[in-house]
Amino acid sequence: MQRSVWSVLLVGALMLGSVGAALAHHGWRWTTGGNIEVTGIITAAQLGNPHGVLTVDADGQVWRVEVGQPWRNERAGLKDGDLKKGVEVRIVGEPSADIKDKRVKAERLYLGKKEYKLYPERD
């Protein structure tokens, strides 16, 4: 009996640890809290859950850009094919606290002059 209680506690602790790691990654804690702009050409796009990721070449610097979940991108007005290789994009968002990461979480993005607010509550 005692052994099964410890097994349940161990499994529960492992599950909580996994959830915490997932929340830390997909939250905003890794960002600076301030916004920057990155403009460049999309060289790769992986869209889907838990969120999309773009690789953007900005004047020879490669940036990893986290965009929203599919429902968030759609709510912002983005359609399938908007974020694809070869498209110029301007991103406004929060960079990684370690700027050497060249990673930014997009709050808004622009395709041409059209603005897409992924996180309209954050500005």
HELIX and SHEET records of a PDB file:
HELIX    1   1 GLN A    2  HIS A   26  1                                  25    
HELIX    2   2 PRO A   70  ALA A   76  1                                   7    
HELIX    3   3 ILE A   99  ASP A  101  5                                   3    
SHEET    1   A 6 LYS A 114  LYS A 117  0                                        
SHEET    2   A 6 ARG A 103  LEU A 111 -1                                        
SHEET    3   A 6 GLN A  61  GLU A  66  1                                        
SHEET    4   A 6 VAL A  53  ALA A  58 -1                                        
SHEET    5   A 6 ILE A  36  GLN A  46 -1                                        
SHEET    6   A 6 GLU A  88  PRO A  95 -1                                        
END                                                                             
